[in-house]
Amino acid sequence: NAGVTQTPKFQVLKTGQSMTLQCAQDMNHNSMYWYRQDPGMGLRLIYYSASEGTTDKGEVPNGYNVSRLNKREFSLRLESAAPSQTSVYFCASSLSPGGGEAFFGQGTRLTVV
Amino acid sequence: DQQVKQNSPSLSVQEGRISILNCDYTNSMFDYFLWYKKYPAEGPTFLISISSIKDKNEDGRFTVFLNKSAKHLSLHIVPSQPGDSAVYFCAASPLHGSGNTGKLIFGQGTTLQVKP
């Protein structure tokens, strides 16, 4: 019963470095999401994929790219990390777009120095 | 602009009493609303939801109320227990077929502390 698995759990990057956050779900869900959580800002949607083969921008997409590799996997890439991208990142999935119950991973705590 | 707002960053209640968490939204295209609970160092977990065709949904100690005309929803926890202490997020999703299907927008969260 893995649910939604994110890797890595922690990461420290230098400004300008790139990295990819990985996310996989084993619930045969159609929709997947990437959020960032910052103090006082709640969870803000970065990108989402309503179904395999589609991706769309959320509320704060600048500085990020995503790939829906297959139905199970949805990755988030930072091409040139900036200190403003220091945050906790959560991946989530749901059976249908926008809803119903979304299941979240444990989060990735990213620090950009 | 914040489409889903939780204006109270924190709430403290006594064990056994009612906890009421509030949420306002601005986008009339939202038609499905959810509450999530989050403990430190964990991902959010789903708590309860409500469709815009209803004004109330109940699940055990948790009840969500929706007032569409006021664009307001609330979560009632009765009775509150110390284990309920967590951050609570409300979330909203737009109408299916609106072109924005897939977006699940969250509020800022309210930290609930239930004192023994």
Chai-1 contact restraints between the chains, C-beta under 6 A:
chainA,res_idxA,chainB,res_idxB,connection_type,confidence,min_distance_angstrom,max_distance_angstrom,comment,restraint_id
A,G42,B,F106,contact,1.0,0.0,6.0,A-B,restraint_1
A,G42,B,G107,contact,1.0,0.0,6.0,A-B,restraint_2
A,G42,B,Q108,contact,1.0,0.0,6.0,A-B,restraint_3
A,G42,B,G109,contact,1.0,0.0,6.0,A-B,restraint_4
A,L43,B,F106,contact,1.0,0.0,6.0,A-B,restraint_5
A,Y48,B,G102,contact,1.0,0.0,6.0,A-B,restraint_6
A,A50,B,G102,contact,1.0,0.0,6.0,A-B,restraint_7
A,F90,B,G43,contact,1.0,0.0,6.0,A-B,restraint_8
A,P97,B,T101,contact,1.0,0.0,6.0,A-B,restraint_9
A,P97,B,G102,contact,1.0,0.0,6.0,A-B,restraint_10
A,G98,B,S93,contact,1.0,0.0,6.0,A-B,restraint_11
A,G98,B,T101,contact,1.0,0.0,6.0,A-B,restraint_12
A,G98,B,G102,contact,1.0,0.0,6.0,A-B,restraint_13
A,G98,B,K103,contact,1.0,0.0,6.0,A-B,restraint_14
A,G98,B,L104,contact,1.0,0.0,6.0,A-B,restraint_15
A,G99,B,Y32,contact,1.0,0.0,6.0,A-B,restraint_16
A,G99,B,S93,contact,1.0,0.0,6.0,A-B,restraint_17
A,E101,B,F46,contact,1.0,0.0,6.0,A-B,restraint_18
A,A102,B,L104,contact,1.0,0.0,6.0,A-B,restraint_19
A,F104,B,G43,contact,1.0,0.0,6.0,A-B,restraint_20
A,F104,B,P44,contact,1.0,0.0,6.0,A-B,restraint_21
A,G105,B,G43,contact,1.0,0.0,6.0,A-B,restraint_22
A,Q106,B,G43,contact,1.0,0.0,6.0,A-B,restraint_23
A,G107,B,G43,contact,1.0,0.0,6.0,A-B,restraint_24
